[in-house]
């Protein structure tokens, strides 16, 4: 990926509408170090931006256990080169009980993932991300394991979570959205993960 700077500059404080201002006020960094994902995607059609916020927010507040959700987001970001989302979710994952060793594992190759003694449902969700990255779909064997531990609604939510963060990593990569200093420091604190 080329890192010659963002393709669209983040909106400056004087350009924020009420929706964007409220989002930033409740985000890490607040309005002092506004998150570039919001100040850049805030350039989209206001209705699209609002609906995307709702969809993303529904996934973050969904029915999947928080630890499982964050493992899936980190693995998806790692597999699809999403340094921005990977960095932003390190702290969220730690709050959900993801250990430093687990952060390193999900941020690296399959051998590193296999070195951790995951719960069966966690291993299956990480495998679901890898299979989606490798062949575009979850295998029957992985699906069977997932179906043993998740309700039907959670299975759909899991697939939407993977798909949403695949989308975000590609959109943010194409826009060349750059990490804020706070998030860059988090990214540098964990060995591995997506490169700049």
C-alpha positions in Angstrom: 0.0 0.0 0.0 1.2 3.5 -0.8 1.5 5.8 2.2 1.9 9.1 0.5 -0.8 10.7 2.6 -4.6 10.5 2.7 -6.5 10.7 -0.5 -9.1 12.8 1.2 -8.2 15.1 4.0 -10.1 14.6 7.3 -12.7 17.3 7.9 -11.4 20.1 10.0 -13.3 21.1 13.2 -15.1 23.9 11.6 -16.6 21.5 9.0 -18.1 19.0 11.5 -21.9 18.7 11.6 -23.8 17.8 14.7 -23.7 14.1 14.1 -20.0 14.0 13.5 -19.3 16.2 16.5 -21.4 13.8 18.8 -19.6 10.8 17.4 -16.2 12.3 18.0 -17.1 13.5 21.5 -17.7 9.9 22.6 -14.7 8.4 20.7 -11.1 7.8 21.9 -9.2 11.0 21.4 -12.4 13.0 21.6 -12.4 16.3 19.7 -8.8 17.0 20.7 -7.4 14.1 18.6 -10.4 13.2 16.4 -10.5 9.8 14.8 -9.6 10.0 11.2 -12.1 7.3 10.3 -15.0 9.5 11.3 -13.6 12.8 10.1 -12.9 11.2 6.6 -16.0 9.1 6.2 -18.0 12.1 7.4 -17.4 13.4 3.9 -19.8 10.8 2.6 -23.5 11.6 2.0 -24.9 12.3 5.4 -27.6 9.6 5.1 -25.0 7.0 4.2 -22.7 8.1 7.0 -25.5 8.0 9.5 -26.6 4.5 8.4 -23.1 3.2 8.4 -22.7 4.4 12.0 -25.8 2.6 12.9 -24.7 -0.7 11.3 -21.2 -0.5 12.8 -22.6 0.4 16.2 -25.1 -2.5 16.1 -22.2 -4.9 15.5 -20.2 -3.4 18.3 -23.1 -3.7 20.7 -24.3 -7.1 19.3 -25.0 -10.3 21.0 -21.6 -11.9 20.4 -19.4 -12.0 23.6 -17.1 -8.9 23.6 -13.9 -10.9 23.7 -15.0 -13.0 20.7 -16.0 -9.9 18.8 -12.7 -8.2 19.4 -10.7 -11.3 18.4 -12.6 -11.5 15.2 -12.1 -7.8 14.4 -8.4 -8.0 15.2 -7.9 -11.1 13.1 -9.9 -9.7 10.2 -7.9 -6.5 10.3 -4.6 -8.5 10.4 -5.6 -10.8 7.5 -6.9 -8.0 5.3 -4.1 -5.4 6.0 -6.2 -3.1 8.1 -3.7 -1.4 10.3 -6.1 1.4 11.2 -8.8 -0.9 12.6 -6.3 -3.2 14.1 -4.7 -0.4 16.1 -8.0 1.1 17.1 -9.2 -2.3 18.6 -6.1 -3.2 20.6 -7.3 -1.3 23.6 -10.9 -2.5 23.2 -9.7 -6.1 23.1 -7.6 -5.7 26.2 -10.7 -4.4 28.0 -12.5 -7.6 26.9 -9.7 -9.8 28.4 -7.5 -10.4 25.4 -4.0 -10.9 26.7 -0.8 -9.4 25.3 0.2 -12.9 24.0 -3.2 -13.4 22.3 -2.9 -9.9 20.7 0.5 -10.9 19.2 -0.9 -14.3 18.0 -4.0 -12.9 16.2 -1.8 -10.2 14.6 0.6 -12.7 13.0 0.5 -15.8 10.9 -1.5 -19.1 11.4 1.4 -20.7 13.2 1.3 -17.9 15.9 -2.5 -18.4 16.2 -2.0 -22.1 16.7 0.4 -21.6 19.6 -2.4 -20.3 21.8 -4.7 -22.6 23.7 -8.0 -21.0 22.5 -11.5 -22.0 23.6 -13.0 -24.2 20.8 -15.4 -21.4 19.8 -12.6 -18.8 19.7 -10.4 -21.1 17.6 -13.4 -21.7 15.2 -14.1 -18.0 14.8 -10.4 -17.3 14.1 -10.5 -20.1 11.5 -13.7 -18.6 10.0 -11.8 -15.3 9.4 -8.8 -17.2 7.9 -11.0 -19.2 5.6 -12.9 -16.1 4.5 -9.5 -14.5 3.7 -8.2 -17.6 1.9 -11.2 -18.9 0.0 -14.0 -16.4 0.5 -16.2 -18.5 2.7 -16.4 -20.5 5.9 -15.9 -24.3 5.5 -18.4 -26.9 6.5 -16.2 -28.2 9.3 -15.7 -24.7 10.8 -19.4 -24.0 10.5 -20.3 -27.1 12.4 -18.1 -26.1 15.3 -19.5 -22.5 15.2 -23.1 -23.8 15.2 -22.4 -25.9 18.3 -21.5 -22.8 20.3 -23.5 -19.9 18.7 -27.2 -19.3 18.1 -28.4 -18.8 14.5 -28.6 -15.1 15.0 -25.0 -15.0 16.3 -23.8 -17.0 13.3 -25.2 -14.4 11.0 -23.8 -11.6 13.2 -20.4 -13.2 13.1 -20.4 -13.4 9.3 -21.5 -9.7 9.1 -18.8 -8.8 11.6 -16.1 -10.4 9.4 -17.6 -8.8 6.3 -17.9 -5.4 7.8 -14.3 -5.3 8.9 -13.2 -6.6 5.5 -15.0 -3.7 3.9 -13.6 -1.2 6.4 -10.0 -2.4 5.8 -10.3 -2.0 2.1 -12.1 1.3 2.2 -9.7 2.8 4.7 -6.7 1.4 2.8 -7.9 2.9 -0.5 -8.5 6.3 1.2 -5.1 6.0 2.9 -6.6 7.0 6.2 -3.7 7.4 8.7 -3.5 6.6 12.3 -3.7 9.2 14.9 -0.7 9.5 17.2 -2.5 7.8 20.1 -3.5 4.8 17.9 0.0 4.7 16.3 1.5 4.2 19.7 -0.8 1.3 20.4 0.0 -0.3 17.1 3.7 0.0 17.8 3.2 -1.6 21.3 2.2 -5.0 19.8 4.7 -7.0 17.7 3.3 -8.0 14.3 0.0 -6.9 12.8 -0.6 -5.1 9.5 2.1 -2.9 8.2 1.7 0.8 7.3 
